[in-house]
Amino acid sequence: MESMDLKIVVERNVPFIAATLRAAGITVTELAAGEIDRAAMADADALVTRTRTRCDASLLEGSRCTLVASATIGLDHVDCEWCRSAGIEVANAPGCNAPAVAQYVISTLVAAFGPDLSGRTLGVVGVGHVGSIVSRWARQAGMEVLECDPPRQRAEGGGFTDLATVAARADAITFHVPMTRVGEDATWHLADERFFSLLRKQPLIINTARGPVVDNHALLAALDSGLVGKAAIDCWEGEPEISRELLRKAFVATPHIAGYSHSGKARASQMALDAICRHFGLPRLTIDEPVAPYAPDGLTAQEIAESYDPVADSEALRREPGDFEKLRNTYALRPEAGENRRE
């Protein structure tokens, strides 16, 4: 297919990509997430989206779309099984914003415990792109790290621990798992009333994964009872309609922006663009945006914390909780940790 024959719908909040496609002679329609409907997709060959657009039969059946490229890591907004059955390729952007999420986690740890993290124990639940960086940076800061990842443990063997051990031993627990509802590794309400009952050290709980990974009602009860010492919530159940009570009680409360760095967005857009080029047999197109080195070594916890302050980012949401989506969509993309470091 010639590039000029293509029509691609791009969600308006996916940056950098529309101009590159247009420069290649591709017809691009930019729409807000709420404007992407069956009519908009009827004659579109591909969709580039984020997490707010549900990509399933109700949106795509009968359209000529053959590619959904999500400029995100998670795909719980895409009915992947239906897309496969309909001949629609699904692509995502694994690891694109992992350094930014790790920056958020380490900065939150410093805000909670101070710049010297040595001697503290961190539980990392889910050790993929994000969890691996969090573990590495935490160990460099002198923390003991307990890694919990049952699928990796089954595939690789030793080196991992179970969730009960994490609950009993950790001073802070951070979640980096996909949101799944079925199977032996289902993560819906992974942190539930039973999990919180196993806590022994009044830990800091951090959720930058997906909102329903942590049962927000159970978390509130654990905060009230003292089982949980502090909570840092970037992903909320029911967002953008979030629990005002949890918002008041959380130590850090942000509108799902943990991964919102300039370089993270650029990586995601480039990965979506690469998927388009592969799928339609086009020469590789590249966005004209600088990208930081990926999660550099040698950063101290203090350096990471100085690069970003999640506590300050919490104030805007506390002032205007009804502006969750607006704050997310207008967030000023930040530099990643180490991006402005002088060698």
N, C-alpha and C positions, 0 to 999 in steps of 0.2 A: 504494500500500500504506500503510495506517495505521501510524504508528510503533509502536503497541502490539502489532502483529502481527509485528514484526521480532524475530528472534533473531540476535545477533551474538556471535561468539567473539572475545575479546580476549586476546592473550598477556599474561600477568600482569606482565611487565616493561615493558610500554608504559604510561607514566604518564599521569595526568590525564584520560584519555578515558572510562573506564568509568563514573565517577560522572556525567559530563555526559550520557551516553547514557541511564543509568537515570533521571535527572531528567526526561528527555523521554518516559519511558514505554516505553523499549525494553528488551527482555530481554537481559541481558548475562551471558555465562558467561566468567569469567576462569580461564585455565589456564596452567600452565607450558608452555614450548615442547615438552617431551617428552610432555606429556599431550594435545597436539592431534593427534588421530588420526581415522580414518574415522568412527568411532562418534560422536565429538564434533562432527564437521562434517556428519553426515547430515542433520540438520534445521536447520542454520544457514544464514541468508541471506547472511552476510558474515563475513570473517575479517580481523582487524587483527593484524598480526604484525611481527616483526623478522626477523633473518637466520638464526635457528636452525631455523626450520620450513620444510621443503621442500614447496613448494606445487605439486603436479603431480597426475597422474591417480591415483596411488596414494593420495593424500589426499582428493581432491575428486570423483572420478568417482562419479556416482550421487547426489551430495548436491544440495541445492537452493541451494547457494551461487552467487551471481552477481557477487560482488565480493571481490577480495583487495586490501586496503589495507595496504601495507607502510610502517611508520613509519620508513623508512630511505631512503637515497639509492639504493644498489645494489639490483639485482633478480636477481643470479645465483642466489638461492635459489628463484626462481619460474620455472617452465616457462611462459614467456609465450606461446609458440606454441600449446602445448596449451590453455592457458586461453582464448585467443582462439577456438580451434576449438570449445571447449565453451561458448562464450557467456559466459565469465566476464571481467568487466572487471578490469584490473590497474592499481592506482594506487600511486605512491610519493611520496617527499617530497624532491624535488630542492632542494639548497641549505640544508636545514634546519639542519644542524650545521656548515656551512662555516666560520663565524667561529671555532668552537671548534677545528676541525682546524688552521686557520691559526694560531691561538694556540699550539697544540701545536708546530707547525713552527718558528715564530719563537722561541719559548722554548727549543726544542732547539738552534737555531743559536746563541743567546746562551750557553747552557750549554757549547757546544762551543768557541766562538771568543771569548767575552767580549762585553761590551755594545756595543763599537764594531764594527759589521759593515761599515763603509765600506771600499771597496776589495776586498771579497770578491766572488766570482762564484757565483751560485746558478743551478742548472739546475732548471727547473720542468717536469716531464713530465706533460702533461695540464693544460690551462688552461681548466677549466670553472668551476663555482661555487667550489670550494676553491682551485684553482690561481690563479684571478684575484685572490683576496684575498691569497694568499701573495705573488704577484708585486707587488701594489700596496704591501703593507706592507714587503716587502724593499727595493723601490726607495726608499721613504720613509726607510729606514734607511741609504741610501747604497750599497746593493749593486748590482752589475751583474747583470741577470736575463736568462738565456737561456731562452726559452719554446719547448718542443717539443710540438706538437699537430698531427700529420699531417692528421686530418679537418678541423680549422679552417684549416690552411694551404691545403688544396685548395679549401675554400669561400671563403676570404677573401684569399688571396694572401700578400704579404710580411709581415715582422715576426716570423716564426718561424724556428727553426733545427732541424737534424736531431739525432738521438740521438748520433751519433758526435761531433759538435761539442760537445755537452753533456758527453760523457764526457771529451773532451780538455781542456776549459777550466774546468770547474766545480770550486769548492772544496767545494761541497755539492750533492747532487742529491736532489730530493724528488719522489715519485710520487703523482699524483692522477688515476689512470685507472680506468675500470671494468675488471672481470675478464672477458675474453672469450677464447674458444679458437679461433675460426675467423675468416676474413676477413683482408684485407690489414692491418688494424690490430689484429689479435689481441694481447692483452696478457699471456697466460699465459707466465710466465718471460720477460717483456720484459727484465728484468735477469738475464741468464744468463752463462755462462762467457765467451762472446764479448764481451758488453757490458763485463764487468769487465776483460777484456784490453785494452780501449781506454782505460781510465782512465790519466790522466797526473799527477794532483795529489793522490793519496791522499785522495780526498774523503770527507766524511761522507755516508752513504747513509741516507735516511729513507723508510720505507714506512708510510704511513697509508692506503693504498688498499685492496687486498685481499692476503692472504698470498701466493697463487701468482703475483702480479705479479713478485715477486722470488724467484728460485730460491735457496732457503735453503742448499742444499748448496754451490752456487757462491759464495754470499756468504761462507760460512764459509771456503772455500778462498781467497777474495780477502782476507779479513781476515788469515788466516795468512800469506799471501805478501806482505802490505803494500800490495797494490793499493788496498784500501779502508782508510782511516785509522780511521774510526769508523762504527758502525751504530746507528741508532735505529729500533727495530722495535715497531710497535703492532699490525700485522697479520701473522700467521704462517701459514706452510703447515701444514696439518693441525690447526689449533687446534680444540678446546682442548688437544689433545695436542701440545705444542710441543717444539722442539729444546732440550734442556737445555744442549747445548754452545753454541748460539747465544745462549741466555739468559745464560750466563756471560760470553761475549765481547762482548755488545752494550753500547754506551755508555748507551743508554736502552732499556728493555725493559718494555713495558706491555701489559695484557690487553685490547687492542682497545677503548680508551676515549678515543681522541684527540678524538672528537666529543661526548663526554659532558658537555655543559654543561646547566644547567637550562633556559636559553632555547632551546637546540637541541632538547631533548626536547619542550618546549612547542610549538615550531614544528611538529615532526614530528607530534605528536598532533593539532594543529589541522588540519594538511593531510590527515591520515587522516579526521578528522571531516568536513571539507569534502567529501572524496570520497564519504563515506557519504550526506551530505545531497543532493549532486548526483545520485548514482546512484538513490536511492530517492525523489527529489522532495520532500524534507523542507525546512522552513524552516531557515535556517542556525543551527547550534548553535555556541557558543563556549566554550572552556575558561576557567576562572577562574584564570588564571596570568599573572604578569607576564612580558614578553618584552623582552630588551635590544634597543637599536638595532642594526641589522645592520652589523657590520664597520665601525665608524666610522673616519674619516680622522684624521690628526693624532696618532696614537699613536707614541711612540718605541719602539724595540726593547726598551729597558730597562723601559718601562712594561708592555709585553706580557709580558716575562719575569717581572716582579714579580707579575703576575696569576696565574701558574701555573708550577709547577716539575715538569716531567716526570721529572727525575732522582729526586726524592723519591717519585714515584708508582711508580718502578721497584722500590723496595726491597721492597714487599709481595709482588710476583711472584717476586722472587729468593728470598725466604724460603720461600714456599710455591708452587712452580710447578704443583703439582697442583690448586691452587685457582683456576686461570685463570677458569673459568666463574663461580665464586662471587664472585671479586673483581670481575668484570665486572658481574654482576647486582646487587651490593650497593654499587657505586661511589657515593660521595657527589658528586652532580652539582655542578659548579663554576660560578662566575660566568665570563662571557666577558670578554675583554680590553676595558677601557674601561667596563665595566658600572657600576663603583662610582666612576668618575672624577668629580671635582668640577669643575664648569664655572667 
